[in-house]
Amino acid sequence: MLEGTKAELAVKIFGDDYDVLDKLADQIKSILEKTPGAEEVEHETEGRTPQLLIEARHDDLQRYGLSAVEVNKAVSAALAGKVVGTAIEGEKRYQIAVRMPEQFRADDEKIRQLPLRVGDHGLLKLGEVAKLKTVEVVEPILRDEGRRRAALLVNLSTRDVEGFVRSAEHRIKQEVKMPEGYLVEFGGAYKNLQQARARLMVVVPAALALIFILIFLAFGSIRQALLVYTGIPLAVTGGVLSLWLRGMPFSITAAIGFIALSGVAALNGLVMISYFNQLREQGKDVRSAVIEGSLTRLRPVLMTAAVAAFGFIPMALSTSAGAEVQRPLATVVIGGILSSTFLTLVLLPVLYEWVERKTKAKQIAA
């Protein structure tokens, strides 16, 4: 609706000539209807509105000594009506308006016979000084950013808006020859997707960088911060796999789910490695610290993962209003938590022992 249309997807054709715009809109409509994923395609405005045009012949007006103002007054009074007085009934007042009956107003011949006053005593038919004709006009004239446009409204049967748009754009470029100065633009949900993606290109790297900085401040070691960070790629892998298994396309809400998932994966890794470091400070060797820490932190990690996963199950199974937003986010979080938990409990201890032993060996050799 912010795009000025009420459909899921708006296809706007910009140009100067409405005849050309209508022709292009018909061609593009035919292409969109044949594109897989289109459920309903219709014109924003259907056809043109017929309009009665009364053109005064100025030579005839001069011959009879009439002005265009007099003609306009007569036509306005006959077709639109004119207030000529007031009727008083007790304390109530009613305006009295006169105009031609509806059946006469719909008859061009009756309008041509509309009398015009000439001088003090003469009458003249409107048809003798004016020409009447019916023309089709574009109404309303729609513009975006000062440019004329026509639009097609498209409702989709697919959740892959971007895939539909890419397919439609490819077919339009191949099958429609666009005149110079004319262009096609996809708006609505697709434009919103592009804008949100541009914001995410900034938000996601910033969120990941902030997580890394916080982990580094907690350990004071880039090496261990990177170890914790290894949980994020496997968590993302689980999220992608879960979307694929449920047949869901990547969406903005799914991207938000990946951001939340990165925080949970980093938290579990932080819990494990911080306890490994604590045991080593108590004098245990690397292997003993890893074994004891993994067993001791098994329950907290599983509890963290279970709470997050079970909490998102109602959203993942939702079918009510807003489900199209809830399901992708919940699916990503649940699938990613399962895979990141596996990493935290199995792979992370192995990586920690390998990296720390190798680092310790280098320190002894030095």
VOPAMI-858532 format. One record per residue (C-alpha): z, y, x; residue in one letter. Coordinates in steps of 0.05 Angstrom, whole numbers, plus 5000, padded with zeros to 4 digits. Example, Ala and Ser with C-alpha at 12.3 -4.5 7.8 and 13.67 -1.06 7.14 Angstrom:
2
515649105246a 514349795273s 
! end
This chain:
366
500050005000m 501250475059l 493850355076e 492050645007g 490149964978t 494049444938k 491148804969a 493448385027e 487448575068l 483049195063a 476049225091v 473849945096k 466750185108i 466050895133f 459851325128g 456751945096d 451951675042d 455151314983y 448750944967d 448750645036v 456250505031l 455250134966d 449649714995k 453749545057l 459749375014a 455648884972d 453048535035q 459948495067i 463048245002k 458147675000s 460047485072i 467547525060l 467047084998e 463746545041k 468846605098t 474146045096p 480946325076g 478446845025a 481446734957e 479447364921e 474647924942v 473148524899e 470849244904h 476249774905e 472150164852t 467149814807e 460550184800g 459750914784r 462051344726t 456751624678p 457452374670q 453952864624l 450853434663l 448954074627i 444354524669e 443055224643a 435955494651r 437156184678h 430256454660d 431356284587d 438356584589l 435457234615q 430157244561r 435257184505y 440357634539g 445557074547l 450256964605s 452356294634a 459556474615v 457756464541e 454455784548v 460655514584n 465255774530k 461155454475a 460654784510v 468054794528s 470154944456a 465554414427a 467153844475l 474053994502a 476754404444g 479355114437k 485755384408v 484055884353v 490756004320g 497755774303t 500355454239a 507655614221i 511655124180e 518955344175g 521555384246e 515954944273k 509555214302r 503154824311y 497055034351q 490354994314i 484554744358a 477354654339v 472054204370r 466253764350m 467753094317p 467952504365e 461452194339q 457852844352f 460752914422r 457952234440a 450952424415d 446752824465d 442053054409e 447853354370k 450253714433i 443254004442r 443754304372q 450354644388l 449455374364p 450155954412l 451356664387r 445757154408v 447557874394g 450958034329d 446757644280h 442557124318g 443956394333l 440655954385l 440955204399k 443954984466l 437854554479g 433355174482e 436955464542v 439954854577a 437854164599k 442353564586l 442052924627k 446752344644t 448052204717v 452351684753e 457351974800v 462351684850v 469351794824e 474151854857p 471352054925i 475751684975l 476951905046r 481051685106d 482352195161e 476852635133g 471552085131r 468351815068r 469551085055r 468450495009a 473349915010a 473749174992l 480348864971l 481548164998v 487147684981n 487647075026l 489246345015s 490946265089t 496846525129r 492446615191d 490447335177v 488047455248e 483646825248g 480447035183f 479047735208v 476047495274r 471447015236s 469447555186a 468048065241e 463647575278h 459547425216r 458948155197i 456248335266k 451147775262q 448847865190e 449648615174v 445649155208k 450149765209m 446550435208p 448350945260e 454751305243g 457350745198y 463050275217l 467449725187v 474949725196e 480049195175f 486749465150g 492749245109g 496448635136a 491748585196y 492949305218k 500449195210n 499848575254l 496248965308q 501449525307q 507249035309a 504048645366r 503349285406a 510749425396r 512548705415l 508548785480m 513949285499v 520048985464v 519348265489v 518748415564p 524348925557a 528848415522a 527347875575l 528548365632a 535148585601l 537447865594i 535747735666f 539548355689i 545748145650l 545447435679i 544747715749f 550748175738l 554747575715a 553247155777f 551247655829g 545847165851s 538347195836i 537946455851r 542846255797q 540046775749a 533346435756l 536545765743l 539346015678v 532646315662y 529245635666t 532145495598g 527646015566i 520845685580p 523045015553l 526145345492a 519545715480v 515845045486t 520244745432g 519045345387g 511445295395v 511644545383l 515744635319s 510745155292l 505044675307w 508544085272l 509644505210r 502544785211g 504845515217m 500846045254p 504146515303f 506747125267s 511147735280i 517347395251t 515946795296a 515747275356a 522547555335i 525046835332g 522846735404f 526847345425i 533147075391a 531846395420l 531546675491s 538546955482g 541346285457v 538045895513a 540646375566a 547646345536l 548045585541n 545645605613g 550646145629l 556345715601v 554345125644m 553045475711i 559145925707s 563545305699y 560044955757f 561645555800n 568845555776q 569744825796l 566644955865r 571445525876e 577045035864q 574544625923g 570044105891k 563443925923d 556844075888v 555643375859r 562743295833s 562643985802a 556043845767v 558443175738i 565243425715e 562344085690g 556843745650s 561743285615l 566843835602t 561744335575r 557943815533l 561843965470r 561444735474p 553944715487v 552744235429l 557144655384m 553345285401t 546644945389a 548844605325a 551645235294v 545245615307a 540645045285a 544344855222f 545145585202g 537645675201f 536045045161i 536345395092p 531545925118m 526845395146a 526545035078l 526345665036s 521045724981t 523646344945s 521447064953a 521147255027g 520146535049a 513746725087e 518147155132v 524146685138q 520746025152r 517046195217p 523246525247l 527845945229a 522745415251t 522145735320v 529645795330v 531145075308i 525644755349g 527245185410g 534645045407i 533444295407l 529044325469s 533444825506s 539644405492t 536143825525f 534744255585l 541744525589t 545043845586l 540243435627v 535343835669l 539644445687l 545144045722p 539843675764v 536444335783l 543144655800y 545244085846e 538444075880w 538144825892v 545344895914e 545044305962r 538644585992k 541745275999t 548044986031k 543944586080a 540145206102k 546645576112q 549545016156i 543044986196a 543345736208a 
! end
